């Protein structure tokens, strides 16, 4: 038992120390992957460009119903962008496929006469009109490497229409090639440098440049900004390989409101829809979680022909189709901050606290095992050397009352203290008596001795 306990303590101590070393090397890398239970819901509302609150109509949109009227018209509006991103198949230990459904809804509008309206929304399956409150709706699917969060090309498509009954999602989706930028989550251990960021509206990567550090809801973040260059949206085909609806529009000059020398009111003029944007993201650098976001979007109609052959009024014409700054809501920022803190705590527990505790416990167990082992060796040595080991030296006077643990106990007995001899336990052994010596015996009494003599014969 004296050897078993130290061995058991040494075994568990070594196991704990080994675990303390292995966990940061093995467990933490397993935690630093895109989680397969990823579920991000983000809402963004249009705000004034300066970020001032209280503006009820901070955005401008094109009035789709004006296509059937005499003149193009725009409306002031308040918009909400809703996005939910979840993990779908195919996903495994190496890749995660993110499906992100995004809508832009019209909350309220105000026309040139100051009349305010809250649009209604058609139910699923019903025909939508030009006054419907749903402005855009898309579903994005992309597979990313779970360790780097970079798209791996396995799945990359954009669904622009609802899937008809009995139809295939691929028939209403557009494949997206050469997609390399982050979008819904950055990679782990983000640095203060440029990163590729993907802009879904223009279907291209842009350079997200580091702007500085900011603390949001107690979370340290890196601020990145990405300038999306002007892009002709009519060059981005739909599932049928054609320009998407609303990206090319041919109407008379008077409808556009274009006048000038050499331009007749009924001249057909074709305008394309262009888009540019500046995207801001605030990223927690350890986990790559996007904590906050803002999009300054600007879409507008202009002539694709900017040559001198095109009349100047046409070349200079611009009409807003969508202009607004979408800022994440406070609730969304709070939820993302909580997620970032949760992921950070997991990494701290796995990468710092658990190894630290295991290392300390393991070291204590090894020290106890060593102490018990050497103590056992000392006791074995003492027993092997005999009882004289602890007897004081002869030339050293022992303290009063000192008695070695190995010194035999002695007691002086007097004659009266000697108990009578006990009967022998051996039945065949006769008791013995001490016979006195002859000289010590008293004179024999011979009165009992008779001499018998033979009478004389007569």
Secondary structure, 3 states (H helix, E strand, C coil): CHHHHHHHHHHHHHHHHHHHHHHHHHHHHHHCCCCCCCEEEEEEEEECCCCCCCCCCCEEEECHHHHHCCCCCEEEEEEEEEEEEEEECCCCCCEEEEEEEEEEEEEEEECCCCCEECCCCCCCCCCCCCCCCEEEEEEEEEEEECCCCCEEEEEEEEECCCCCCCCCHHHHEEECCCCCCECCCCCCCCCCCCEEEEECCCCEEEEEEEEEEEEECCEEEEEEEEEEEEEEHHHCECCCCCECCCCEEEEEHHHHCCCCCCCCCCCEEEEEEEEEEEEEEEECCCCCCEEEEEEEEEEEEECCCCCCCCCHHHHCCCEEEEEEEEEECHHHHHHHHHHHHHHHHHHHHHHHHHHHHHHHHHHHHHHHHHHHHHHHHHHHHHHHHCHHHHCCCCCCCCCCCCCCCCCCCCCCCCHHHCCCCCCCCCCCCCCCCCCCCHHHCCCCCCCCCCCCCCCCCC
